[in-house]
Amino acid sequence: MINTNTGGPAFPQSSVEQLASKFNVQGMTMRDYFAAKAMQGYLGSPEWLREVSPQGTAEAAYRVADAMLKARE
């Protein structure tokens, strides 16, 4: 995962947040944000919940996130 495109920060930073980033306090990446949104959709489906494990759900969500980041290139 070291070379994974994260898309950078999901939310713009204010000057206070930029100061916090100097101390290595980081927020959510676009990749995590996209994955969370995809996972939210998956978990809203009763069929999905019956058929896919939590690990499978997380993996599928990150596949969607990676596809969304690629589409933005």
N, C-alpha and C positions, 0 to 999 in steps of 0.2 A: 504494500500500500504506500510505500515511500514515494513512488513516482506517480501516484494517482492524482489526476487533475481534480482539485477540490472546488474550483470556480471562485476561490477567494471568499471574502466575508459575505455573509448573507444579508447583512444590514449595514448601511453606511455608519461611519463612526463620527462622533462629535469630537471636539478637541479634548474633552475630558477622557473619552474612550481611547483616543490616540495616545494620550499620556499613559493610560493603563497598559496599552500594548507594549510600551517601552519596558514594562515590568513583566512581560510575557503573559499577560492576562488576555486571552483570546476568546472571541465569541464563536458562534456557529458559522460553519462554512456553507456556501451555496449547495455543495454536494449533500451535506447533512440535512439542510432545509428541504431540498427536493426529495430526499429519501423519506423524511418524516411525512411529507405530504402524500407521497405514494403509499407509504405504509398505512396512513390514515384511511385512504381509499380501500386498500385491501381488507383492513380490519372491519370495515363497514359491511362486508359481504358475509352473510351466514355460511354460504357455501365455501368460501375461502377458509373461514375459521375451522370448518370441519375437515378440510382436506390438506391444509398446509401447516407445517410446524412453525413455531416462532422463528427458528433459525432460517427456514425456507422463506418466511415472510421478509425477514431482514435482508437476506441475499437478493430477493426479487426487488425490494425497494431500492437497493443500491444499484441494481442493474438499470432500473428506470432512471435513477438520478444520473448515472453515467451517460445514458442515452440523451438526457436533457442537456447535460453539459456539452456533449458532442454537437448537438443540434445548434447550440449557441455559438459555436466556433465560426 
